Amino acid sequence: MLLIGEIAKLAGVTPRTVRHYHRIGLLAEPERTAGGYRSYGMSALSRLLQIRKLAALGMGLGEVADALAETGVK
């Protein structure tokens, strides 16, 4: 399991960006540890990398959300 700083670093974004993706619904909120920390798995990392790739191709975040919804990726 990864903490927010770790998943952000692997994806090349900041923890603030990850939290923003949570707020706008692009990335589901993960379960939290007993200490209250977000705990991410590999599926969350995969989703985050997909978001970043689509954004790098020039898609706006709304378009990214639509593209991921069409593919059924959660």
N, C-alpha and C positions, 0 to 999 in steps of 0.2 A: 504494500500500500504506500501511496505517495502523499505527502503533505502539499499544500497549495504552492509553496515556494519551489518545491521539487518539480511538480508537474509543469509549472509556469516556465521554469528554466529549460526543461526538456523540450517544450514546445516553442521556445524563443519568444515568450511574452512575459509580461509582469503579472504578479498576483492580482494587481488591480484590474487588469484586463480579464483575467479569469472570473473575478467577482462580477465584472460588468456583463460578461456572457451569461452568468447565472441570472442576473437581474432581468435581462432581456429575453431569457428563455432559450438561448442557443445551447447552453450546457446545463444539464440537470444538477441540482444541488446533491452532493454526495452525502453518504452517512457520515456521522461525526464520531470521533473517538470518545472515550469516557471523559477525556479532558476537554472536549468541545472543539477539537481541531477537525477540519475537513479531511477526509481520508479518501483518496482517489485510487481507482483501479486502472488497469490497462485499457478498458473500454472507454473510460473518460479521456485518457491520453489520446487514443485513436480519434475520438470525436473532436478533441481540441485541435489535433493536427489537420483533420479534414476542414475544420472551420478556417484555420490559418491558410491552408492551400487555396481554398476557394476565394478567400479575401485577397490573397496574393495575385490571383488571376484577374482581379479587378471587380469582383462582385461586392456590392454593398451588403451589409449585415442582414438586411431584409431579404435580399436575393439568396444569401447563404442559407437562411432559415427555410426559404421555399425549396431550394435545391435539396437540402437534407430531408425535408418532409416528403418530397416526391420519391426519394430513394428508400424511405422507411427507416433511415438511420436514426437511432435515438441516442 
